[in-house]
């Protein structure tokens, strides 16, 4: 419970107060760590609550359907990597990378589909332009994930190991 609240609080604080810049964010980290360390449906509640609360302030549009579902997909990736035989910490880091790439493909498709401004033609060329124009955002989000997800995994693993050692010391005395 506390872990979920910390992830949610950090990501909402970053989105609404700090705002590190376009696509440099903690929602990816929170979604991936929730997927890696929480079980069942709880892993999906973290990104859902983050996006719902922050979008109440920032605003909602049709693209929100794609961004919300993109972060929900990220929360499911660590379980997929674990089924493939990858341990939890590496699965989280791999999920950060693969999640950002999946998010890029999904949300830029969403930009093209929901384009109400007529920026992109309704053909393959228009779709490809949406992907090309999204490349700077991909670079920023991937950089963000390559920094924040491993740091988040490190912190979680250190706290987990510290807790295990504290329990061992308590029972040894």
C-alpha positions as CSV (number, residue, x, y, z in Angstrom):
1,X,0.0,0.0,0.0
2,X,2.7,2.5,1.0
3,X,4.8,1.6,-2.1
4,X,1.8,2.4,-4.4
5,X,1.2,5.6,-2.6
6,X,4.8,6.7,-2.9
7,X,4.9,5.9,-6.7
8,X,1.6,7.7,-7.2
9,X,2.7,10.7,-5.1
10,X,6.1,11.1,-6.8
11,X,4.6,10.9,-10.4
12,X,1.7,13.3,-9.7
13,X,4.1,15.7,-8.0
14,X,6.4,15.6,-11.0
15,X,3.6,16.1,-13.5
16,X,1.8,18.9,-11.7
17,X,4.5,20.7,-9.7
18,X,8.0,20.0,-10.9
19,X,7.4,19.2,-14.6
20,X,10.9,18.1,-15.7
21,X,10.0,18.8,-19.4
22,X,8.2,17.2,-22.3
23,X,8.3,13.4,-21.9
24,X,10.9,13.6,-19.1
25,X,8.6,12.2,-16.4
26,X,8.1,9.7,-13.6
27,X,4.9,8.1,-14.8
28,X,7.0,5.6,-16.8
29,X,9.0,4.7,-13.8
30,X,6.0,4.4,-11.6
31,X,4.1,2.2,-14.1
32,X,7.0,-0.1,-14.6
33,X,7.9,-0.4,-10.9
34,X,4.2,-1.1,-10.1
35,X,4.2,-3.8,-12.8
36,X,7.4,-5.3,-11.5
37,X,6.7,-5.2,-7.7
38,X,3.0,-5.2,-7.3
39,X,0.7,-8.1,-8.0
40,X,-2.6,-8.5,-9.8
41,X,-4.8,-5.5,-10.6
42,X,-2.9,-3.2,-8.2
43,X,-0.1,-2.8,-10.8
44,X,-2.7,-1.2,-13.1
45,X,-4.1,1.1,-10.5
46,X,-0.9,3.0,-10.1
47,X,-0.7,4.5,-13.6
48,X,-4.5,4.8,-13.8
49,X,-4.6,6.9,-10.6
50,X,-1.6,9.0,-11.6
51,X,-3.2,9.8,-15.0
52,X,-6.7,10.4,-13.6
53,X,-5.6,12.8,-10.9
54,X,-3.1,14.7,-12.9
55,X,-5.3,15.0,-16.0
56,X,-8.1,16.5,-13.8
57,X,-5.7,19.4,-13.5
58,X,-3.9,19.3,-16.9
59,X,-6.9,18.5,-19.0
60,X,-8.2,15.6,-21.0
61,X,-8.5,15.0,-24.7
62,X,-9.0,12.1,-27.1
63,X,-5.3,11.4,-27.0
64,X,-5.7,10.7,-23.3
65,X,-7.2,7.3,-24.3
66,X,-3.9,6.4,-25.9
67,X,-1.6,7.8,-23.2
68,X,-3.5,6.2,-20.3
69,X,-3.6,2.8,-22.1
70,X,0.0,3.2,-23.0
71,X,1.0,3.5,-19.4
72,X,-1.3,0.6,-18.5
73,X,0.5,-1.5,-21.1
74,X,3.8,-0.6,-19.4
75,X,2.5,-1.9,-16.1
76,X,1.9,-5.3,-17.7
77,X,5.3,-5.6,-19.3
78,X,7.3,-6.8,-16.3
79,X,5.1,-9.8,-15.9
80,X,5.6,-10.7,-19.5
81,X,9.4,-10.4,-19.2
82,X,9.3,-12.6,-16.0
83,X,7.3,-15.2,-17.9
84,X,10.1,-15.2,-20.4
85,X,12.5,-16.1,-17.6
86,X,13.9,-12.7,-16.7
87,X,14.3,-11.8,-13.0
88,X,12.4,-8.9,-11.5
89,X,15.0,-6.1,-11.5
90,X,16.2,-6.8,-15.1
91,X,12.6,-7.3,-16.2
92,X,11.8,-3.8,-14.8
93,X,14.6,-2.2,-16.7
94,X,13.8,-4.1,-19.9
95,X,10.2,-3.1,-19.4
96,X,11.2,0.6,-19.2
97,X,12.9,0.4,-22.6
98,X,10.4,-1.8,-24.4
99,X,7.5,0.1,-22.7
100,X,8.7,3.5,-24.0
101,X,9.0,2.0,-27.5
102,X,5.5,0.5,-27.3
103,X,4.2,3.8,-25.9
104,X,5.8,5.7,-28.8
105,X,4.2,3.5,-31.4
106,X,0.8,3.5,-29.7
107,X,0.5,7.2,-28.8
108,X,1.9,8.5,-32.1
109,X,-0.7,6.3,-33.8
110,X,-3.2,8.0,-31.5
111,X,-2.0,11.4,-32.5
112,X,-2.6,10.5,-36.1
113,X,-6.0,9.0,-35.4
114,X,-7.3,11.8,-33.3
115,X,-5.7,14.6,-35.3
116,X,-8.4,17.3,-35.2
117,X,-6.1,20.0,-36.5
118,X,-5.4,18.5,-39.9
119,X,-1.7,18.2,-39.2
120,X,-1.4,14.8,-40.8
121,X,-3.0,13.4,-44.0
122,X,-5.2,10.3,-43.5
123,X,-2.9,8.0,-45.3
124,X,0.4,6.1,-44.8
125,X,2.4,9.2,-45.4
126,X,0.5,11.1,-42.7
127,X,1.0,8.3,-40.2
128,X,4.8,8.2,-41.0
129,X,4.9,11.9,-40.4
130,X,3.3,11.5,-37.0
131,X,6.1,9.0,-36.1
132,X,8.8,11.2,-37.5
133,X,7.5,14.3,-35.6
134,X,7.3,12.1,-32.4
135,X,11.0,11.2,-32.5
136,X,12.2,14.1,-30.3
137,X,9.7,13.0,-27.7
138,X,10.8,9.4,-28.0
139,X,14.4,10.4,-27.3
140,X,13.4,12.4,-24.2
141,X,11.2,9.7,-22.8
142,X,13.7,6.9,-23.5
143,X,16.4,9.0,-21.8
144,X,14.1,9.6,-18.9
145,X,13.3,5.8,-18.6
146,X,17.0,4.9,-18.9
147,X,17.7,7.1,-15.9
148,X,14.6,6.9,-13.6
149,X,13.7,3.2,-14.0
150,X,17.1,1.8,-13.0
151,X,17.4,4.3,-10.1
152,X,13.9,3.3,-9.0
153,X,14.8,-0.4,-9.2
154,X,18.0,0.2,-7.3
155,X,16.1,2.1,-4.5
156,X,13.4,-0.6,-4.3
157,X,16.0,-3.4,-4.2
158,X,18.1,-1.6,-1.5
159,X,15.0,-1.0,0.7
160,X,13.8,-4.7,0.2
161,X,17.3,-6.0,1.1
162,X,17.5,-3.6,4.1
163,X,14.1,-4.9,5.3
164,X,15.2,-8.5,4.9
165,X,18.4,-7.9,6.8
166,X,16.5,-6.0,9.6
167,X,14.2,-9.0,10.0
168,X,17.1,-11.4,10.1
169,X,18.8,-9.3,12.8
170,X,15.6,-9.1,14.8
171,X,15.2,-12.9,14.8
172,X,18.8,-13.6,15.4
173,X,18.9,-11.6,18.7
